[in-house]
Amino acid sequence: MTAAARRALAHVRGLFTSPGPAGLFDRVPITVNFHPDRLLADGSSVAERLAGEGVYRTQFETGISNGGLGGERPAWEERMFPGVYAGPAGRPIYGGLNLAGHPDGASPRFGSCHLVLDPGVSRRATFSHGDSVMLPSVVGTAETFGAVWAALLAEVTARGQALNVAAGTAEEWVVALAEPRTVAGRALDDYVEAQVHGGITVGEDVTAVVADPSFRGTAYEPLLRSLAPRLRWAPGFRLPADDFPADLRGPEVPPLARRIAERFGVDVLDAEVIGRAARGDAARLQLVKYLWHILVLRGRPA
């Protein structure tokens, strides 16, 4: 563990001290969602770089992001971990704690595939109730997760759901979390963010890769297989180009979906087709991201 990681963990432990449910982090992994086919500055894909280097890089190192690139993130990190991080190297890697066992990962907003991390990685991670973009006030570690857990239970009481799992009471929600899931969670905005300190080494920290089935039989499949002992296939998302609505991400999205379908000679969009569009139209990358968001929310299992 790096000195920066130790300082970050010590700071968060000092904010909230109550433990969470016993044994939680022995059975619940952190997942890191990513798009394997997005291109880096040197023209290589994310999957190629992961397979070649064996190290997961932050957005400050790769120059690409599935959320907001650079911008306010250094300020958010300074607020969460004051005085810990400076410069582009060594910053936290972001994922989600997959408490609900969603087969599309804890935070599918950030990618069609995800890495499943070894439980030991949680010991050098911090967690927040909500994404860091929202400047969360409730945080914790594996040893001091009580405040985050209490916030989730309070969310169920107030909204009838948390982590996109619905329940009538907090007690019923806890029981529902333990049920095995084979359908996508679609938790686009509803997750416990994990900030992994000290980096992620593929060979040591990744136990499995879960991939969107649209990459089956493509050049990305062997790259994904090389990243972990196990490759599993997620349920996947598919949606006819004519079914993309205008009320979720704006009126520009439906015509873009139709143009992409026409360009590639398909009627239905999936992660692989949207990836092709992203690689070929950097100027409209934000709108392409919106296509992915809608696919997560409205797409049908592959």
Buried (B, 14 or more C-beta within 10 A) or exposed (E): EEEBBBBBBEBBBEBBEEBBEEEBBEEBBBBBBBBBBBBBEEEBBBBBBBBEEBBBBBBBBBEBBBBEEEEEBBEBBEEBBEEBBEEBEBBBBBBBBBBBBBBBBBBBBBBBBBBBBBBEBBBBBBBBBBBBEEEBEBBBBBBBBBBBBBBBBBBBBEEEBBBBBEBEEBEEBBEBBEEEBEEBBBBBEBBBBBBBBBBBEBEEBBBBBBBBBBBBEBEBBEBBBBBBEEBEBBBBBBBBBEBBBEEEBEEEBBEBBBBBBEEBEBEBBBBBBBBBBBBEBEEBBEBBBBBBBBBBBBBBEB
